[in-house]
Amino acid sequence: MDLSNPSNWSLRYVQSFTSDYIRGLGLPIPVFDTDTLSDRLLRVRVTSSTAKDTWTYAGRATQVIDAGGVDTDLDSLYMKLNVSLLWQLQDFGSYRLRVAFPKYFTQATISIFGYTGSL
């Protein structure tokens, strides 16, 4: 397994979010689900153009599978701001990630890469 080889990684999901304002009040970025994924090993990175230098916590991602029409949470990842984290997921074929950023984030970008090399 060669985790340092960039050719062994493929971008699976990238999305930027900004919080909404209603009557001057900032609303948090809502919890969201990614598209369906199937990689067993992911590299997850969260960045924010509006984060303070002292912030390190970037939220939580949870592996969610469909168990007969019912969403079931499996494993969670505590995400750090501006740090690429490796996450080996439970092997259930396909799944989604449910992502929640901290309520005080006004902007966030999440990038998810799947490992395509041999495990």
Secondary structure, DSSP 8 states (H G I E B T S, - for coil): --TT-GGGEEEEEEEEEE--EETTEE-----EE---B--SEEEEEEE-TT--TT--EEEEEEEEEESSSSEEEEEEEEEEBT--EEEE----SSBEEEEE--TT-SEEEEEEEEE-S--
